């Protein structure tokens, strides 16, 4: 494929807070186009349709539209599987926001249904496509730190109730720091190191009840029904073992997001929630050096956080890659198999503590192909 194809037409179900990222990502692309959106609350769909210049439809109308090939499923986690099965039954591919589903059995059934019907399942996060994470992958593949032996990741804050407009679902099954933020970290680790073989953990609930301080629900309380501090160990099929710390009970810390330790050096990664920033590598001489990221796409800053920091946010590139992969008949990177394996790892981080034992994974996955070098989404126009 040497020239830009006709854009792949998409529909979107679930017009909540995250939908703007997908509308905006699609608007920046010449390779995909969102035609219509739907929501269980028609007013929400109408508002997003007017904001982004698309059609507002019912779910049934959207699924019946023959022009729509892929449906973006942005419903709450407990609804992911049921809505995805509706999409697949309509003969359309589905791309979900993370996690793949709130229940592993439902996620497994979803992936199996897609395989039986010859359809694709894709799933966020796609942040591992980012320039910084691809530079880490290139350094590992080139043997810059030798064989990876160990590592550590840390995703720690004081939760979502201070800023999210409707944070209740974050503290219910399918949410929590493991299932909400864990997909970014575990997906990146699988992208870098391959599949996980075994998991162990300890998990606790820090505060059984939380008070919302964000608008419009300020003052309301949330009953916490998922662990909010989880410490675990991921043992990879490659032989590496990585400590995993995830918490919404931490006011402040100084831990790095991702560190990997190899036989010939160490690799310091960056926040997997975003696409950019500068990773570093260190050899036996003890001198840290920045890894060049300029040759990789999806590293430029696109928005500013509440803190004032400019970050690279290219969400929807995994969706674009999936659309082009369907056209080219190649595997897509943010795949259902990858998301299913990540979900099993995340579930195991909770189950291991509850059951008091190590858990061996029943799923596996291939490392996604590295993103080709280049400047932008046109890297997906080649079959590699």
DRENZAFI-909330 format. One record per residue (C-alpha): y, x, z. Coordinates in steps of 0.1 Angstrom, whole numbers, plus 5000, padded with zeros to 4 digits. Layout:
<dovexs>
DOVEX      v      u      w
DOVEX      Y      X      Z
...
</dovexs>
This chain:
<dovexs>
DOVEX      v      u      w
DOVEX   5000   5000   5000
DOVEX   5031   5018   4988
DOVEX   5058   4992   4988
DOVEX   5069   4966   5014
DOVEX   5046   4935   5011
DOVEX   5056   4899   5015
DOVEX   5062   4894   5052
DOVEX   5033   4880   5072
DOVEX   5043   4846   5086
DOVEX   5039   4840   5123
DOVEX   5041   4811   5148
DOVEX   5049   4815   5185
DOVEX   5036   4794   5214
DOVEX   5053   4798   5248
DOVEX   5090   4800   5248
DOVEX   5096   4817   5282
DOVEX   5114   4848   5293
DOVEX   5093   4873   5272
DOVEX   5097   4854   5240
DOVEX   5130   4869   5232
DOVEX   5114   4903   5229
DOVEX   5091   4890   5201
DOVEX   5118   4870   5183
DOVEX   5140   4901   5184
DOVEX   5112   4925   5174
DOVEX   5103   4903   5144
DOVEX   5140   4899   5134
DOVEX   5142   4937   5131
DOVEX   5111   4938   5109
DOVEX   5108   4934   5071
DOVEX   5070   4931   5075
DOVEX   5066   4900   5097
DOVEX   5086   4867   5100
DOVEX   5084   4841   5128
DOVEX   5086   4807   5112
DOVEX   5082   4783   5141
DOVEX   5078   4781   5179
DOVEX   5063   4756   5203
DOVEX   5061   4750   5240
DOVEX   5046   4726   5265
DOVEX   5083   4717   5272
DOVEX   5098   4706   5239
DOVEX   5134   4714   5251
DOVEX   5124   4750   5257
DOVEX   5111   4753   5221
DOVEX   5142   4736   5207
DOVEX   5164   4760   5226
DOVEX   5146   4791   5213
DOVEX   5144   4777   5178
DOVEX   5182   4772   5178
DOVEX   5188   4806   5193
DOVEX   5166   4825   5168
DOVEX   5169   4804   5137
DOVEX   5133   4791   5135
DOVEX   5117   4757   5135
DOVEX   5107   4739   5167
DOVEX   5073   4722   5164
DOVEX   5046   4708   5186
DOVEX   5016   4730   5191
DOVEX   4995   4708   5168
DOVEX   5021   4709   5141
DOVEX   5024   4747   5144
DOVEX   4986   4752   5142
DOVEX   4984   4729   5112
DOVEX   5009   4749   5091
DOVEX   4989   4767   5064
DOVEX   5016   4793   5059
DOVEX   5013   4807   5095
DOVEX   4986   4834   5096
DOVEX   4990   4848   5132
DOVEX   5000   4829   5163
DOVEX   5018   4848   5192
DOVEX   5004   4834   5225
DOVEX   5031   4839   5252
DOVEX   5018   4812   5276
DOVEX   5013   4820   5313
DOVEX   4981   4841   5319
DOVEX   4960   4812   5332
DOVEX   4966   4794   5299
DOVEX   4960   4824   5276
DOVEX   4923   4818   5269
DOVEX   4925   4781   5263
DOVEX   4955   4784   5239
DOVEX   4939   4813   5221
DOVEX   4907   4793   5215
DOVEX   4929   4765   5200
DOVEX   4945   4791   5177
DOVEX   4911   4805   5166
DOVEX   4897   4770   5161
DOVEX   4926   4764   5137
DOVEX   4915   4794   5117
DOVEX   4944   4817   5126
DOVEX   4946   4851   5142
DOVEX   4960   4854   5177
DOVEX   4982   4880   5194
DOVEX   4986   4876   5231
DOVEX   5010   4889   5257
DOVEX   4991   4908   5284
DOVEX   4968   4904   5302
DOVEX   4943   4891   5277
DOVEX   4933   4863   5300
DOVEX   4933   4855   5338
DOVEX   4895   4854   5338
DOVEX   4873   4881   5322
DOVEX   4846   4856   5312
DOVEX   4872   4836   5293
DOVEX   4885   4867   5276
DOVEX   4850   4878   5266
DOVEX   4844   4843   5251
DOVEX   4877   4845   5232
DOVEX   4869   4879   5216
DOVEX   4834   4867   5207
DOVEX   4847   4835   5191
DOVEX   4871   4856   5170
DOVEX   4843   4879   5159
DOVEX   4821   4849   5149
DOVEX   4850   4834   5129
DOVEX   4860   4866   5112
DOVEX   4894   4865   5129
DOVEX   4915   4890   5148
DOVEX   4926   4892   5184
DOVEX   4955   4914   5193
DOVEX   4971   4919   5227
DOVEX   5000   4936   5244
DOVEX   5010   4961   5256
DOVEX   5019   4981   5225
DOVEX   5041   5005   5244
DOVEX   5015   5033   5238
DOVEX   5027   5033   5201
DOVEX   5060   5048   5215
DOVEX   5071   5083   5205
DOVEX   5067   5098   5240
DOVEX   5031   5085   5244
DOVEX   5021   5095   5209
DOVEX   5035   5130   5216
DOVEX   5012   5131   5247
DOVEX   4983   5121   5225
DOVEX   4991   5148   5200
DOVEX   4993   5174   5227
DOVEX   4959   5164   5242
DOVEX   4943   5163   5207
DOVEX   4956   5197   5200
DOVEX   4940   5211   5232
DOVEX   4974   5220   5249
DOVEX   4960   5214   5284
DOVEX   4923   5219   5276
DOVEX   4898   5194   5289
DOVEX   4913   5167   5311
DOVEX   4897   5169   5345
DOVEX   4919   5146   5366
DOVEX   4952   5128   5369
DOVEX   4974   5103   5387
DOVEX   4994   5072   5378
DOVEX   5019   5053   5401
DOVEX   5035   5020   5394
DOVEX   5054   5010   5425
DOVEX   5083   4987   5434
DOVEX   5091   4958   5456
DOVEX   5081   4930   5433
DOVEX   5096   4904   5410
DOVEX   5112   4878   5432
DOVEX   5146   4896   5433
DOVEX   5152   4893   5395
DOVEX   5128   4870   5376
DOVEX   5140   4834   5371
DOVEX   5106   4820   5379
DOVEX   5085   4846   5397
DOVEX   5058   4824   5413
DOVEX   5031   4831   5387
DOVEX   5033   4868   5393
DOVEX   5018   4863   5428
DOVEX   4989   4841   5416
DOVEX   4955   4850   5400
DOVEX   4962   4868   5367
DOVEX   4994   4882   5381
DOVEX   5000   4908   5408
DOVEX   5009   4945   5402
DOVEX   4974   4952   5388
DOVEX   4973   4925   5361
DOVEX   5010   4924   5354
DOVEX   5019   4961   5352
DOVEX   4984   4976   5352
DOVEX   4979   4969   5315
DOVEX   5006   4993   5305
DOVEX   4991   5022   5325
DOVEX   4954   5016   5319
DOVEX   4960   5010   5282
DOVEX   4979   5042   5279
DOVEX   4951   5061   5298
DOVEX   4924   5046   5275
DOVEX   4946   5056   5245
DOVEX   4948   5091   5258
DOVEX   4913   5096   5274
DOVEX   4890   5070   5260
DOVEX   4871   5043   5279
DOVEX   4866   5040   5316
DOVEX   4830   5043   5330
DOVEX   4834   5034   5367
DOVEX   4860   5021   5391
DOVEX   4865   5021   5429
DOVEX   4894   5008   5450
DOVEX   4910   4995   5482
DOVEX   4933   4965   5479
DOVEX   4956   4946   5504
DOVEX   4982   4919   5505
DOVEX   5014   4934   5520
DOVEX   5034   4901   5526
DOVEX   5015   4868   5525
DOVEX   5047   4849   5517
DOVEX   5078   4860   5498
DOVEX   5113   4845   5495
DOVEX   5129   4843   5460
DOVEX   5164   4858   5458
DOVEX   5169   4853   5421
DOVEX   5185   4823   5405
DOVEX   5179   4794   5400
DOVEX   5151   4793   5427
DOVEX   5168   4814   5454
DOVEX   5156   4805   5489
DOVEX   5122   4790   5478
DOVEX   5091   4807   5491
DOVEX   5060   4819   5473
DOVEX   5025   4820   5488
DOVEX   5010   4853   5477
DOVEX   4974   4849   5465
DOVEX   4967   4883   5449
DOVEX   4967   4918   5464
DOVEX   5000   4935   5461
DOVEX   4990   4971   5470
DOVEX   4960   4986   5453
DOVEX   4948   5022   5453
DOVEX   4918   5032   5431
DOVEX   4900   5058   5411
DOVEX   4892   5054   5374
DOVEX   4862   5076   5362
DOVEX   4863   5080   5324
DOVEX   4833   5085   5301
DOVEX   4849   5118   5291
DOVEX   4844   5131   5327
DOVEX   4880   5128   5338
DOVEX   4889   5109   5370
DOVEX   4924   5095   5376
DOVEX   4939   5081   5408
DOVEX   4956   5048   5403
DOVEX   4983   5034   5427
DOVEX   4999   5000   5421
DOVEX   5021   4982   5446
DOVEX   5049   4956   5450
DOVEX   5053   4966   5486
DOVEX   5073   4998   5481
DOVEX   5110   5001   5486
DOVEX   5113   5036   5473
DOVEX   5091   5066   5462
DOVEX   5093   5099   5442
DOVEX   5060   5098   5424
DOVEX   5058   5103   5386
DOVEX   5045   5075   5364
DOVEX   5017   5095   5347
DOVEX   5003   5130   5353
DOVEX   4972   5145   5337
DOVEX   4955   5178   5348
DOVEX   4935   5199   5324
DOVEX   4915   5231   5324
DOVEX   4944   5249   5307
DOVEX   4975   5231   5320
DOVEX   4991   5198   5330
DOVEX   5008   5170   5312
DOVEX   5037   5150   5327
DOVEX   5040   5116   5310
DOVEX   5067   5089   5312
DOVEX   5069   5052   5321
DOVEX   5043   5033   5300
DOVEX   5065   5002   5303
DOVEX   5087   5017   5276
DOVEX   5083   5036   5243
DOVEX   5106   5066   5248
DOVEX   5118   5094   5271
DOVEX   5106   5130   5272
DOVEX   5071   5140   5284
DOVEX   5065   5176   5295
DOVEX   5036   5201   5293
DOVEX   5029   5231   5315
DOVEX   5004   5259   5309
DOVEX   4990   5286   5333
DOVEX   5024   5303   5335
DOVEX   5037   5274   5355
DOVEX   5067   5267   5332
DOVEX   5073   5231   5322
DOVEX   5083   5225   5286
DOVEX   5095   5193   5269
DOVEX   5072   5179   5243
DOVEX   5090   5172   5210
DOVEX   5090   5135   5201
DOVEX   5114   5134   5171
DOVEX   5086   5133   5145
DOVEX   5071   5101   5160
DOVEX   5084   5066   5154
DOVEX   5095   5041   5181
DOVEX   5113   5064   5204
DOVEX   5150   5055   5199
DOVEX   5168   5036   5226
DOVEX   5173   4999   5218
DOVEX   5186   4983   5250
DOVEX   5201   4990   5285
DOVEX   5184   4981   5317
DOVEX   5201   4965   5347
DOVEX   5203   5000   5362
DOVEX   5224   5011   5332
DOVEX   5196   5033   5318
DOVEX   5191   5032   5280
DOVEX   5155   5027   5270
DOVEX   5134   5025   5239
DOVEX   5120   4989   5236
DOVEX   5102   4983   5203
DOVEX   5079   4954   5215
DOVEX   5062   4937   5186
DOVEX   5052   4969   5168
DOVEX   5016   4962   5178
DOVEX   5019   4928   5162
DOVEX   5033   4944   5130
DOVEX   5005   4969   5130
DOVEX   4980   4941   5133
DOVEX   4996   4921   5105
DOVEX   4994   4952   5082
DOVEX   4959   4960   5093
DOVEX   4947   4925   5083
DOVEX   4963   4931   5048
DOVEX   4946   4965   5045
DOVEX   4913   4957   5061
DOVEX   4915   4984   5087
DOVEX   4912   4982   5125
DOVEX   4945   4974   5144
DOVEX   4954   4995   5174
DOVEX   4964   4969   5201
DOVEX   4930   4952   5196
DOVEX   4911   4925   5215
DOVEX   4883   4950   5223
DOVEX   4908   4974   5238
DOVEX   4925   4946   5258
DOVEX   4891   4933   5270
DOVEX   4881   4967   5283
DOVEX   4914   4971   5300
DOVEX   4910   4937   5316
DOVEX   4876   4946   5330
DOVEX   4890   4977   5345
DOVEX   4919   4958   5361
DOVEX   4895   4932   5374
DOVEX   4873   4959   5388
DOVEX   4903   4974   5407
DOVEX   4904   4941   5427
DOVEX   4866   4934   5428
DOVEX   4857   4969   5440
DOVEX   4877   4965   5472
DOVEX   4865   4930   5478
DOVEX   4828   4939   5472
DOVEX   4830   4974   5489
DOVEX   4813   4993   5461
DOVEX   4818   5012   5429
DOVEX   4817   4991   5397
DOVEX   4804   5003   5364
DOVEX   4820   4988   5333
DOVEX   4800   4966   5310
DOVEX   4825   4970   5281
DOVEX   4837   5000   5262
DOVEX   4862   5006   5233
DOVEX   4872   5032   5208
DOVEX   4904   5051   5214
DOVEX   4930   5035   5191
DOVEX   4940   5057   5161
DOVEX   4971   5077   5166
DOVEX   5002   5062   5151
DOVEX   5012   5082   5119
DOVEX   5042   5104   5119
DOVEX   5074   5088   5105
DOVEX   5106   5071   5113
DOVEX   5099   5033   5116
DOVEX   5075   5004   5109
DOVEX   5068   5018   5074
DOVEX   5042   5041   5090
DOVEX   5020   5009   5090
DOVEX   5021   5006   5052
DOVEX   4995   5033   5048
DOVEX   4959   5026   5056
DOVEX   4956   5054   5082
</dovexs>
